[in-house]
C-alpha cells in the first residue's frame, strides 16, 4: 500500500542509486568566483615571468630597504642561517575584482 501511494504521488523511481549534487543556490556564486580568481604563483621562477608580480616584489624590496628591515652580515662558521621565501597573494574586493597583487619577503623561522 505504501509503495503504491508513493508511485502515485511522486512517481516511480528512476534509478536504484542516489546521486549527490550541490544545491543550485550556490552555482551562480561559484561560477562568479571561479572567473574572478587570479592565479597566485607558487614559486619565484613563476612570479618573475609576470610584470605585475615583478612590480610588487620591487615595491616590497624598496619598502624593506627604506624601513631597515634587515642588515647584511657575514656568515659565521658556527652559526645557522635563517632562510627566507617570497609569499604571493591576490587581494580581492567583496565583488570579486582584484584589489592588489601583494608580494611579501618573509623569514622562514622554522629553519
N, C-alpha and C positions, 0 to 999 in steps of 0.2 A: 504494500500500500504506500509506503513512504517513497520508494523508488519511483513508482508510478506518478505520485504527486510532484516529485522533483522534475521528472521528464516533462510533465505537463506544464509546470510553471516556469522552469528555467530552460529546459531543452536537454537533449541527450548530450552526454559528454563527448567532446571532440577528440580527446586523446586520453591515454592512461597515465601520462606523467605530467607533472606540474612544471611550468616554465617560469623562471624568475626574470623579472624585468623591472627597471627603475620606474618610479612614479613619473607620470607625464608632466607634473608641475615643475620638475627640475630640468627638463630637456632644453628649454629656451635659455636658462641661466648657464648651463654647462656649454652650450654652443657659443654663447657670447664670450665666456671666459676662455674657451679654447682658441678663439680667434684673437683675443686681446693679449694673451700671454706671450711675452717676448722671451726668447730663449737666453738663459744665462750661461756664459761659457764655464766649462768645468776645469780649464787649465789656462796657464799663462800663454801658451802657444796659440790657443784658440782666440784669446782676447786681443792679442796684438795684431791679429789679422783684420779686426773691425775698428774703424776710426772712432766710433762712439765710445768704445771701451778704452782705447788708447788715450783719448782726451780725458776720460775720467781718471785713469791711472796717473797721468801727468798732473792733474789737479790735486790728487791725493798726495803725490810726492812733494809738490810745491808746498802744500799745507804742512806736511811733516817737517820739511826744512825750515819753514817760517816759524813754526812753534817749537823748534829744537826738541823734537820727539826722541831722537837717539843721537848717539855720539859714536863715531868710528874709532875703534881702538885696535891695537894689535892683539892677536890671539895668543894667550898664554898656553904653555905646553900642558900644564896640569889642570886646566880649567875646561869645562864643557861649554859649548856654544849653543845658544837658543836659536833655532831656525825660525824662518818667517814664511808667510804664504800670502798670496793675493786672494781676497774673497770678492766675488761679484754678485750684485743684487740689483734687480729691476724693481724700483718703487713705482707702484701704481696708485692712481686715484680711485675713488669709490666707483666711478662709472667704467673702470677698466682701462682707461687711457694711461699711457706711460708718463709718469711724473719726472723721473730721472733715472739714469744709469749710474749706480754707485759702485765704486771700487775701493776696497779697504785693504791696507797693508798691515797685517797683524802678526804678532809673535805667536809661535806655536809653543805655548807654555808647558805642554806635557813632555816636550823633548829635552 
